[in-house]
Amino acid sequence: MNKNIVCKFGGTSLASSENITKVKEIVLQDKKRFVIVSAPGKRNKEDVKLTDCLINCFKLSKSGEDFSDSFNAFKTRFEDIKKDFDLDFDLTPYFDDLYKHIEEHKDYDYVVSRGEFFSARLISLFFGYEFLDAASFITFAKDGSVELETTKQKFNSIVEAGKCYVIPGFYGQDYKGNIKTFSRGGSDVSGAIVAAIADAPVYENWTDVDGFLVTDPKLCKNPLLIEELSYHELRELSYMGANVLHQDCAKFLRENDIVLNLRNTFNPTCKGSLIMPDSKKIKHKKLTGIAGQKGFTIIHIEKFDINESLGIIEKVANIFKKYNISIEHIPTGIDSVSIIVKSYFINSTNSKDLLDDIYSQIKPDKLEIIENVALISVVGSLLRSDKDAERQVFESFFKSNAKIITLNKGAGGISIIFGVPESEFETTIQTLYSSLF
């Protein structure tokens, strides 16, 4: 039994009985001890995720509409799994309880977490493992954060030596004893928490991709697999759109010195990507990856001697905070400051009032709005110290003939971010990839 490796399987990995059988083979091959499961996902493009079924049931019930079709679709998926594996388990009282909660449209988090609950109950029986309800140990504080020490104490008081467990992801229990969920995709976080409190050296996250790719396969054909990267590099790539994992997953792993191994359920012979904590040495000697996103707007402010104005950045930040606009980057110059934000913030805000506030408080000599901007980030720890790597990035970028709207290399030094017109986004990434990798 591998007591120290915690593994989590996503919705696609558990979408059908055939897939669940593949998961069982992976788990039992080296007797992984703690298995965190999501709710079954889509079997095909036309299918509906079971969590979405429950969300729809709750909304329909709250508006006084019939939710039986969605509820029956949810029931049928689990009844089929039970039948396929000939499991001796009566689901009826659990379905009845869930139906009552939906009918009374109460305890929303409880309702939408039942996909993971049913998944874990049935899979634990199929595997011959113990069922361990996440609500019995994952504990949320009043502010919504996870109380890791309390969670670990509860976990250690329940778990018995020599036993293996299947645990539902996505939820825990709040300080009042009610079910509380993470945000969507939160089963990744559940697995990371279990890895942290079980003192696991490795957390295996099994999904439907081989690992992290150097860039988006929709833009570049068959991009290379990133074999190893650091958590800092992961953050940079994820921030710029390479979203394979829940954004909070890395927090618990990095802080507890745990290696994250992203694996593919449907290609288990592939070793996947290893995301390494700071204490582990990265083997690769190349740049790590390229990621990017469209949909940014730049508010460019020019004012003579703006760099001498005390608290100018704070003033600007407070103006945007007033309108609940998150700032992505603030490149500055001697006489200028640029505020880069997601375009949808500007589109959903009374932009006239925002600009009036900037004029009245900052009194700029010039104010320019630059729309339809894409940000592209080239990431790699190598950029901290290798001048040749940095030179190669810029040479590769210039091959694309893209216009530079803005340029930023943070003090941390592991990424170079180019702002380009959205119309040049795809070709720029393709040129960077073909030149650098």
N, C-alpha and C positions, 0 to 999 in steps of 0.2 A: 504494500500500500504506500502510495506517495502522500504522506501526511501533510506535506508542506506546500503543495501546489493547489491553489484555488482556481477553479475554472468557471467561466460564465458563457452561456449560450444564448444568442439573440433569437428574435422572433422568426427570422427566415430559417435558421437552423432547426427550429421546432415546428415549422409550418404544417408538416404532415407526418403521418405514422412512419412513412419510409425515412424521412429525415431524422425523426427521433430514434429510429433504430441505428442510424449512422452515429448519432451522438452517443448512444449506449456503448457502441464498439470503442469509440474514442475514450470514454470515461473508464470503462472496465479494463482496457488494455494495460493500464498501469495503476488501476484502482485509485483514481483521484478521489480525495476525501470530501471536499466541499464543492458542490455543484450549484451554481446560481442560475435560475432559468427565467426567461422572459415569457410573456404570453405568446401563443402561436401567432406567427405573422401571416402574410399573404402567401397563398399557394400559387397564385398567378396574378397577372395584371388586373384582372377584373374582380379579384377577391377583395375582402375588407379585413383590415386588422381587427382582432377581437377587442382590443382596447377601444378602438373607434366604434365598434358595435355598442359597447357599454356607454360610451359618451353620448351616442345618439339616443339610446334608450332613456337616459337620464333627461336629456333635453326634451324629448317628445313627451315624457311623463310630466315634466314640469309645466309644459304648455297645454296639458290636458289631451294630448293626442295618443293614438294607439301605438305602442312600442313593441307589439308582439312579434312582428317580423324580425326585427333586429335581435330581440331576445332569443327567439327560436334559432336564429343563425348561430348565436353564441352557444346555446345549449347543444346543438347538433354537432358542432366541431368537437366538443369534449366527449359527447356520447359516442361519436365515431372512434375517437382515440381509445376510449375504454373498451369498446367492442373489438377493435383491431387487435388489442393486446390481451383480450380476455381477462380483464382486471376485475377482481371481486371487490367492488367499492360502490356503495350506494350514493349517487350524486344528488338524488331527489331533495333531501332536506337542505342541501347547500343551494340548490337552484331556487327552492321555495323562499329561503331567507333572502337571497339576492333579489328575487322578484318583489318581495315585500319592501325592501329598501328603495328600489326604483319606484315602485307604485306610490310610496309615501314621499318620494323625491327628497330623501335625507341622506346624510353621510356620503357626499359625492366622492371623496377620496376612497372610502371603503368600496363603493360600487366599482370605480374604474380600476381598482387594484385586483379585482377578482380573477382577471385573466391569468395573472401570475400565480395566484393562489391555487386555482384549479390545475394549472399546468404543473406546479410542483407536487401537488397531491398525487396526480396520476403517474407522473414520471418517476417519483420516488418508489412507487409500487412496482413499476416496470423494471427499474434498475435493481430492486431489492435493497434500497437505501432507506434511511430514516427520513421522515418529513420534519423539517424545522422551520416553523413560521417566523418570518423576519420580524413580525410585530412583537415577538417574545423577547427580542434583544436590541434591535436597532432603535435608538431613542433620540427623539428630536427635542431640542430646548425650546423655550418660548420664542426666541428670535428665528426659529426655523433651521438653525444649524444642528448638526449631529453631535451629540454628546459622546465623543469617542471613548472616554474612560468608562462611563456608565455602561455603554454598549459592550465594551470588552468584558466588564465584570459580569454582566448578565450572560453573555455568550459562554464564558468559561464555567459558569455555574450550571449551564444546561448541557453542554457538549460532553459526551462520555468517550473515554479512551477506547480505541479500536472500532468505533462506529463511523459509518459514512453517512453524509447528509445531502439532501436536496433542499434548497432554500429558494423561495420565491423572491424575485428582484422587485425593484420599483417602489417599495414602501417600507414603512416602519411604524412606530407608535409615537404620538406626541406626548407632551408632558401631562395631558389630561387623560391619557389612556385611549385616545381615538386613533384610528388608522390615518396616517399621513403619507402622501406620496411625494416622490421626487418629481422634478419636471420630466417631460417625455424623454424616453431613452435612459431613464434613471436606473435601470438594471445594471448598467455599466458601473454606476456609483455603488450600488449594493455590493457588487462583486469586489470592488476596490476596498470597501469597508471591511468585508469579511477577510480579505487578504491581509489587511492591516492588523486586525485584532487576532488573527490566527498566526501571526508572525511568519507569514509565508515569504520565501525569497522570490517567488515568481507568481504572477497573476496571469493566467491564460484567458484571453478574451476571444472566443470563437464566434466568427461571423461568416459572411459569404464572400469575403475578399481575401486574397493571399496575405495582405498586410498593407502597410503604407506604401504608396507608389510615389515615385519621384515627382510626378505631376498628374494632372487630371487626364484619365484615359479617354474622356470625351473630346479632348483637344489634341492629344498626341497618341498615336497608335502604339499599343503595347509598351507603355513606359516601364522602366526598370523598377524592381522592388527595392525599397530601402531596407537593408538588412539590420542596421543598427542606427539609432538616433537618440539624442538626449531628450529629457523632458522639456528643456528650454527650446530645443528645435521643434519638438512636437507642438508646443504652445504657439510658436511663430507660424507654423504651417496651418494649424487649426484656426488661428485667428484670421488668417487670410483665406479661409474657405475650405481647407482640406479636412472636412468634418467626418471622421469615421467613428469617433468615440464621443461620449458625453463630455462636455467641457469641464465638469467637476471631477471626473474620474481620476485625473492625474494628481490632484491635490493630496489625496490620502496615500497614494502610492509613493510619490516623490518624498513626502515628509517621513515615510517609514522605510525608505531605502529599498523599495521593492521593484523588481524588474517586471515590466509589462510585456507580455508576448501576445501579439495580435496574430491569430491563426484563422485558417479557412476550414470550416467543417466539411466542405465538399472537395477539399484537396489536402487531406491531413498529412501527406508526406512532405508538403512544403513547410519549412521551419518558420515561415512568417517573418514579422518584424519584431525586433527587440528594442523596447524603449528603456533606456538605461538611466538610473539615478546618478547624481553627481559623483558618487563614490566609485562608480564603475568606469573603466576606461573604454572609450569608443574606439573600435578597431579601424573604422574607415578613414581613408585619407582624401576623400573627395567632398565636394559640396553635397548637401543632403537632399534638397528638393526645391521645387518651384510651386507657388500657389498664388491665387489671385481672385479678385472679385470685381464685378462691375457695380455701379449704383452709388457713386460717391459725388458729393458736391463740395467745392472749395469756396469759402468766403475769404477773400484776400483783402487785407487791410494795409494801406500804406499811410505812414505818418512820419514826418521828419523827426529824428531823434527818438523814435519809439522805444529804442533799447535803453534810453535814459529815463523813461517814465516808470516811476515806482509802482509796482503792483499791476502793471498793464495786463499781464497774463491772467492774473486773478480776476480783474474786472471783466475781461472777455469771457472767462470760464463761467463767471456768475451770471452773465447775460444769457448764455446758452443753457445754464442750469435752470434759470427762470422758466424757460420754455420746454424743459424736460428733454433737451437734445443732448445725446451722448457724443462727446468729441472723440474722434479716432486718433488724430495726430494734430500737433501744432508746430509746424516748421516756422522758424523765425529768422529774420535778417536784421541788419542795422536799422532800417527804416520800414520794416514790414513784418507782418505776422499773418499766417494763413491758418484757417480753421477748417479741418477736413472732417466732414460728417457724412453719415449715410443719407442719401437723397430723400428717402421716405420720411425722415424727420422734418426736413424742410418742406416737403410737399404736404405734410399733415399739420403744419404750423402756420399761423398767420405771419407770413414772412415779412409783410410790411411793418408790423409792430416790432419784429426782431431787428430789422434793419434800422428802424427809427431809434431803437435803444442803442444800437451800435453808434449811430451818428451822434446822439445826444451825450453818451457817456465817454466815447473814445475820441470823438471829433476827428475822424480820419481826413487826410488830404484826398484819398481816393479809396473807393470801396468797389470791389469787383466780385461778381458771382460767376464761378466757373462750374458748369454742369456737365453731366455725362462723362465722369472721370472713372477710370478703372485703376485699381492698385495691384501691382504685381510684386511679390516678394521672393527674392532668391535667398535661401536659407542654408546656413552651414557654419558650424563652429570654426571651420578652417578660415573663415573671413576675419576672425579676430587677429590672426598672426601672419597669415600667408598673403603677401602683397601680390604674388602671381595669381592667386585665386581671385582676388579683388579686380585685378587688371583684366582677367579673362571674362568676368561678369560684365564689365563695361564694354569690352570689345564685342562680346556676343550681343549685348543690347543694341549697340550701334549698327550691327548688321541688319537689324529689323527695320531701320529707318523710321522708327516710331518717334513721335514728338514727346519730349520730357516736359510734363506739366509741373511736376514736383518730384523731389528726390530726397530720400532720407536714409541715413545709416545711424542707428541708435548707438549710444555709448557702449552698450553691451557687445556690439560688433558682430553679431551672428546673422544679421540679415541686412540686405539692401532693398529698399522699397522704391519702386518707380511708379509715378503717377502718369498714366498715358490716356489719350482719348479712348473711349469705349470702343470705337470703331477699329482700333488697332490692337485690342486686347488679345484676341486669339492668335494672330500672326506673331505678336511679340513673344508670347509664351512658347509657341512652336519653334521660333528661332532660338530662343534661349535654351530650350531643351536639346535641340539638335546640335547646338554648338558646345554646350557644357557637359552633356552626358553621352 
